[in-house]
Amino acid sequence: MKSLRIRVALLIVGAIVAVVGLATVVAIGVIGRPGPERILSDAALRINLVARLVENNPKNFDDGPNDDNNDGIMLVPQPAGGLEDVRLTEAMRTILAGTGNERDVIITQALHRGAPPNVSLPIPGHGWIVMPLSGSQPPPKNGWGVLFGWMMAIIFGTGVIAVVIANRLIRPLQLLEAAIASIGPDGVLPPLPETGSGEIKATAMALNRLSARLKTAMESRMRLVAAAGHDLRTPMTRMRLRAEFLEDEEERALWLKDLEELDRIADSAIRLVREEVEATELQDVNLDGLLPSLIDELSAQRYAVRLGSTVPACVRVSPLALTRALRNVLINSATHGGGGVAAVRVEDDFAVIAISDSGPGIPEALLERVFEPFFRVDPARRQSVPGAGLGLAITKEIVERSGGRISVRNAKEGGLIQEIWLPLAVPATA
């Protein structure tokens, strides 16, 4: 989101600076470059006119400034005092030379602070004429510097405005980002406050409506699955009773086997629904105590599972739900992987429960589908291997509701590795 904000701000700044820069280039082409030449050109014209006037009638300017014939201009024996402004002097001489009137004028800074510079104009054989430079303030010493400063001020001002505009433009996107990040394990979006500008209100209202519809649809699906699983029990019970009266023992055994599979599917479906909709109380659970007892229980049931290396780790979960999830993955490794080994390690403030086996693994193309309900790597094994295909789906639901994640991958040396990552109740210290 920060990257988008920066790009929008830079786009606005670039557009404004480009327009101002183009306007500046056009203005320079029409008006002229910044510098003393533009400001001194009018003064040079007046200086040249005064010089010609004095040269044609020098006697009229010898009587002093109060003479009615000289309009306050008089000849003096030497130029005006003060420090010579070399830059302005050279610029004025260049301008005069460009008009075909070369004159060795001298421009000096005024002795009184705030007064304009003085122009001393030589009249050959008669002395000097001293007059103020256009009767105005001197031109800036660095015209290009002033232009550069003006552009920097524009860039800074537009930058501030661009950041404000960019923030307002991406605020709905920030709301979307925050809403997506706040989606819970159940897939439901918490209600958003419908406040702010019109766009923000409209976005929040749309998200709230979407969340309400999703929640309704999910609850309806859960109720449908739970009702279907529950209602299947009655006809299955009747079918089991009827199967018991079959005279053919082989036929009776097949019927009872199919009914047991249907019973497992119904139980698993109801259990999956309960994990998705029921809120359970969280407790601190020590994995180094829970995992060994669970493995002992499964070993007593003749499942080929054993305990590997473990480290002390405490997680905050529902003990019953976590036991169910671990039982699912351990039975999965024992049933399909020829035996599983469970280990516990701590990594990046997470407790990692890794269950590895020595089975055939899963084709890489099917790894992403292992958490789908009723998924089987080999559908033909449904009759030979008990199970409804919901074990990993239930485990994934339990783990994600506990703030963790589960992954399945093939080991390099063969077999499958199932890893459950759960946040530590007390983060590990460095």
C-alpha positions in Angstrom: 0.0 0.0 0.0 2.9 2.4 0.7 4.3 1.7 -2.8 0.9 2.7 -4.3 0.8 5.8 -2.2 4.3 6.8 -3.3 3.5 6.1 -7.0 0.3 8.2 -6.9 2.2 11.1 -5.1 5.0 11.0 -7.6 2.6 11.0 -10.5 0.8 14.1 -9.2 4.1 15.9 -8.4 5.5 14.9 -11.8 2.4 16.2 -13.6 2.4 19.5 -11.8 6.2 20.1 -12.2 6.0 19.2 -15.9 3.2 21.7 -16.5 5.1 24.4 -14.5 8.4 23.6 -16.2 6.8 23.8 -19.7 5.1 27.1 -18.7 8.5 28.4 -17.5 10.2 27.4 -20.7 7.6 29.2 -22.8 7.8 32.3 -20.6 11.6 32.4 -20.9 11.2 32.1 -24.7 8.7 34.9 -24.9 9.9 37.3 -22.2 13.6 36.4 -22.1 16.1 34.7 -19.8 16.3 35.7 -16.2 19.3 38.0 -15.4 20.3 41.7 -15.3 20.1 42.2 -19.1 16.3 42.1 -19.1 16.0 44.7 -16.3 18.8 46.9 -17.5 17.7 47.2 -21.1 15.2 50.0 -20.3 17.7 51.8 -18.2 20.3 51.5 -21.0 17.9 53.2 -23.4 17.4 56.1 -21.0 21.1 56.4 -20.3 21.8 56.6 -24.0 19.2 59.3 -24.5 20.6 61.4 -21.6 24.1 61.0 -23.0 23.1 62.3 -26.4 21.2 65.2 -24.9 24.2 66.3 -22.9 26.6 65.8 -25.7 24.5 68.0 -28.0 24.2 70.9 -25.4 26.9 70.5 -22.8 26.8 74.1 -21.7 23.2 73.8 -20.5 24.3 71.3 -17.8 27.2 73.2 -16.3 25.1 75.6 -14.1 24.0 73.0 -11.5 21.0 70.9 -10.9 18.6 73.8 -10.2 18.9 75.3 -13.7 15.6 75.2 -15.5 17.3 74.0 -18.7 18.9 70.9 -17.5 16.0 69.1 -15.7 18.1 68.3 -12.7 21.0 66.8 -14.6 24.5 68.3 -14.3 28.0 67.5 -15.2 30.5 66.6 -12.4 34.2 66.2 -12.6 34.3 62.6 -11.3 32.0 59.5 -11.1 29.8 58.8 -8.1 31.4 57.4 -5.0 30.8 54.0 -3.7 31.8 50.4 -4.4 31.6 49.5 -8.1 29.2 46.7 -9.0 31.2 44.9 -11.6 28.4 42.6 -12.6 26.0 45.4 -13.3 28.6 47.5 -14.9 29.7 44.8 -17.4 26.0 44.0 -18.1 25.2 47.6 -18.9 28.2 48.1 -21.1 27.3 44.9 -23.0 23.7 46.1 -23.5 24.9 49.5 -24.7 27.4 48.0 -27.1 24.7 45.8 -28.5 22.7 48.9 -29.5 25.8 50.4 -31.2 26.5 52.9 -28.4 29.6 51.8 -26.5 30.0 53.8 -23.4 32.3 53.2 -20.4 29.5 53.6 -17.8 30.2 52.8 -14.2 27.5 51.5 -11.8 28.3 51.9 -8.1 26.4 50.9 -5.0 24.6 53.8 -3.3 26.1 55.2 -0.1 22.8 55.3 1.6 21.2 51.9 2.5 18.0 51.2 0.5 18.8 53.7 -2.3 19.2 52.5 -5.9 22.6 52.1 -7.5 24.1 55.2 -9.3 25.1 55.2 -12.9 28.1 57.4 -13.8 28.1 58.2 -17.5 31.3 59.8 -19.0 30.9 62.8 -21.4 34.2 63.2 -23.3 35.8 66.6 -22.6 33.1 67.7 -20.1 33.1 65.3 -17.1 30.5 62.8 -15.8 26.8 62.6 -15.5 25.5 60.8 -12.4 22.0 59.4 -12.3 20.1 56.7 -10.3 19.6 53.4 -12.0 16.0 53.5 -13.2 15.0 54.9 -9.8 14.3 51.3 -8.7 15.8 48.4 -6.8 18.7 46.6 -8.5 18.0 43.4 -10.4 18.7 40.1 -8.5 22.3 38.9 -8.5 21.4 35.4 -9.6 18.4 35.1 -11.8 18.8 31.4 -12.4 19.1 30.8 -8.7 15.9 32.6 -8.1 14.2 30.5 -10.8 15.6 27.3 -9.3 14.4 28.3 -5.8 11.0 29.1 -7.3 10.9 25.6 -8.9 11.9 24.0 -5.6 9.2 25.8 -3.7 6.7 24.6 -6.3 8.0 21.0 -6.0 7.8 21.1 -2.2 4.3 22.6 -2.1 3.0 20.1 -4.7 4.7 17.3 -2.9 2.8 18.1 0.3 -0.5 18.4 -1.7 0.3 15.2 -3.6 0.8 13.2 -0.4 -2.5 14.5 1.0 -4.3 13.7 -2.3 -2.7 10.2 -2.5 -3.7 9.4 1.0 -7.3 10.3 0.2 -7.3 8.3 -3.0 -6.0 5.1 -1.5 -8.0 5.3 1.7 -10.7 2.9 0.3 -7.9 0.5 -0.7 -6.4 0.7 2.8 -9.9 -0.2 4.1 -10.0 -3.2 1.8 -6.5 -4.2 2.9 -7.4 -4.0 6.6 -10.7 -5.8 6.0 -8.9 -8.7 4.2 -6.3 -8.9 7.0 -9.0 -9.1 9.6 -10.8 -12.1 8.1 -11.0 -14.8 10.8 -10.3 -18.5 10.4 -14.0 -19.0 9.8 -13.8 -16.8 6.7 -16.1 -14.1 8.1 -15.2 -10.4 8.0 -15.9 -8.5 11.2 -18.3 -5.5 10.8 -16.6 -2.3 9.5 -17.5 1.2 10.8 -19.5 3.0 8.1 -18.0 6.4 8.8 -15.8 8.8 6.9 -16.1 10.2 3.3 -18.7 9.1 0.9 -16.3 6.6 -0.8 -15.3 5.1 2.5 -18.9 4.7 3.7 -19.8 3.1 0.4 -16.9 0.7 0.5 -17.6 -0.2 4.2 -21.3 -0.8 3.5 -20.5 -3.0 0.5 -18.0 -5.1 2.5 -20.5 -5.4 5.4 -23.2 -6.6 3.0 -20.7 -9.1 1.4 -19.7 -10.4 4.8 -23.3 -10.8 5.9 -24.1 -12.8 2.8 -21.0 -15.0 3.1 -21.8 -15.7 6.8 -25.4 -16.6 5.9 -24.3 -18.8 3.1 -21.7 -20.6 5.3 -24.1 -21.1 8.1 -26.6 -22.5 5.7 -24.0 -24.9 4.3 -23.0 -26.0 7.8 -26.5 -26.6 8.8 -27.2 -28.6 5.6 -24.1 -30.8 6.1 -24.8 -31.4 9.8 -28.5 -32.2 9.1 -27.6 -34.5 6.3 -25.0 -36.3 8.5 -27.5 -36.6 11.4 -30.4 -37.7 9.2 -28.3 -40.4 7.6 -28.0 -42.2 10.9 -31.7 -43.3 11.1 -31.8 -45.1 7.7 -28.3 -46.5 8.2 -29.5 -48.0 11.5 -32.5 -49.6 9.8 -30.3 -50.9 7.0 -27.8 -52.3 9.6 -30.7 -54.2 11.3 -31.9 -55.6 8.1 -28.4 -56.6 7.1 -28.1 -58.6 10.3 -30.9 -60.9 9.1 -29.3 -61.7 5.8 -28.7 -65.4 5.6 -25.7 -65.1 3.3 -22.8 -64.4 5.5 -20.6 -63.0 2.7 -23.4 -60.7 1.6 -24.1 -59.6 5.1 -20.4 -58.8 5.7 -20.3 -56.6 2.6 -23.4 -54.7 3.6 -22.1 -54.1 7.1 -18.7 -52.9 5.7 -20.4 -50.4 3.4 -22.6 -49.2 6.3 -19.6 -48.7 8.5 -18.0 -46.5 5.8 -21.2 -44.5 5.5 -21.2 -44.1 9.3 -17.6 -42.8 9.3 -18.4 -40.3 6.5 -21.4 -39.0 8.5 -19.3 -38.8 11.7 -16.5 -37.0 9.9 -18.8 -34.5 8.2 -20.5 -33.6 11.5 -17.1 -33.3 13.2 -15.9 -30.9 10.4 -19.0 -28.8 10.8 -18.5 -28.6 14.6 -14.9 -27.5 14.2 -15.9 -24.7 11.9 -18.8 -23.3 13.9 -18.1 -24.1 17.5 -16.0 -21.8 19.6 -13.8 -23.6 22.1 -12.0 -22.4 25.2 -8.2 -22.0 24.7 -5.7 -23.3 27.2 -2.0 -23.5 27.5 -0.9 -27.0 26.4 2.6 -28.5 26.7 3.4 -30.4 23.5 6.2 -32.4 25.2 3.5 -33.8 27.5 0.5 -34.1 25.1 2.4 -35.8 22.2 4.0 -38.7 24.1 0.7 -39.6 25.7 -1.1 -39.5 22.4 1.5 -41.7 20.7 1.2 -44.2 23.6 -2.5 -44.3 23.1 -2.2 -44.9 19.3 0.5 -47.5 19.8 -1.8 -49.4 22.1 -4.3 -49.4 19.3 -1.6 -51.0 17.1 -0.8 -47.9 15.0 2.8 -47.8 13.9 3.8 -44.4 15.3 6.7 -43.4 17.6 8.1 -40.3 19.2 11.2 -38.6 17.8 13.2 -35.7 19.2 11.2 -33.1 21.1 11.9 -29.8 22.9 9.7 -28.1 25.6 7.0 -26.0 23.9 3.8 -24.5 25.1 1.0 -23.4 22.8 -2.4 -21.8 23.5 -5.1 -24.0 21.9 -8.1 -26.1 22.6 -6.7 -29.3 24.1 -9.5 -31.5 22.7 -9.3 -30.0 19.2 -5.5 -30.2 19.1 -5.6 -33.9 20.2 -8.1 -34.6 17.4 -5.9 -32.9 14.9 -2.7 -34.7 15.9 -4.5 -38.0 16.0 -5.7 -37.4 12.4 -2.2 -36.8 11.0 -0.6 -39.6 13.1 -3.1 -42.1 11.9 -2.7 -40.8 8.4 1.1 -41.4 8.5 0.6 -44.9 10.1 -2.1 -46.0 7.7 -0.7 -44.6 4.4 2.9 -44.1 5.2 3.9 -47.3 6.8 4.6 -45.7 10.2 5.1 -42.2 11.4 7.7 -40.4 13.6 6.6 -37.3 15.4 9.1 -34.6 16.5 8.8 -31.1 18.0 11.0 -28.1 17.4 10.8 -24.4 18.0 11.3 -22.0 15.1 10.6 -18.2 14.9 8.2 -18.1 17.9 6.4 -21.1 16.5 6.2 -24.7 17.8 6.6 -27.0 14.8 5.2 -30.5 15.1 6.7 -32.6 12.2 5.3 -36.1 11.4 7.4 -38.0 8.8 6.8 -41.4 7.3 8.4 -43.8 4.9 5.5 -44.3 2.5 5.2 -43.6 -1.2 4.4 -39.9 -0.7 2.0 -37.9 -2.8 2.4 -36.8 -6.5 3.5 -33.1 -6.6 0.5 -32.2 -8.8 -1.9 -33.4 -6.0 -0.2 -31.9 -3.0 -2.3 -28.8 -3.1 -5.5 -30.9 -3.0 -4.7 -32.9 0.1 -6.8 -30.6 2.4 -9.9 -30.9 0.3 -12.8 -32.8 1.9 -13.2 -36.4 0.7 -9.9 -36.2 -1.3 -8.1 -39.5 -2.0 -4.8 -39.8 -3.7 -5.9 -43.2 -5.1 -9.7 -43.6 -5.1 -9.3 -47.3 -5.6 -7.9 -47.5 -2.0 -11.2 -46.4 -0.5 -12.3 -50.0 0.0 -9.0 -51.3 1.4 -8.1 -48.4 3.7 -10.7 -47.1 6.2 -11.5 -43.4 6.4 -13.7 -40.8 5.0 -11.1 -38.5 3.5 -11.9 -35.7 5.9 -9.0 -36.1 8.4 -6.6 -33.5 6.9 -9.5 -31.1 6.2 -10.6 -31.3 9.9 -6.9 -30.9 11.0 -6.5 -27.8 8.8 -9.6 -26.2 10.2 -8.4 -26.8 13.8 -4.9 -25.6 13.2 -6.0 -22.4 11.4 -8.6 -21.6 14.1 -5.7 -21.8 16.6 -3.7 -19.2 14.6 -1.3 -21.7 13.0 -0.8 -23.4 9.7 -0.3 -26.9 8.3 1.8 -28.0 5.3 2.5 -31.3 3.6 5.5 -32.0 1.4 7.4 -34.9 0.0 10.8 -35.7 1.7 13.8 -35.8 -0.5 14.7 -39.3 0.7 11.2 -40.5 0.2 8.0 -40.4 2.3 5.8 -37.6 3.4 6.4 -34.8 6.0 3.3 -33.2 7.6 4.2 -30.1 9.6 1.9 -28.2 12.0 3.0 -24.7 13.0 1.4 -23.2 16.2 2.3 -19.9 17.8 4.0 -20.3 21.1 2.1 -19.2 24.2 5.3 -17.6 25.4 7.5 -16.5 22.5 11.1 -17.8 22.6 13.7 -15.4 23.8 17.0 -14.9 21.9 
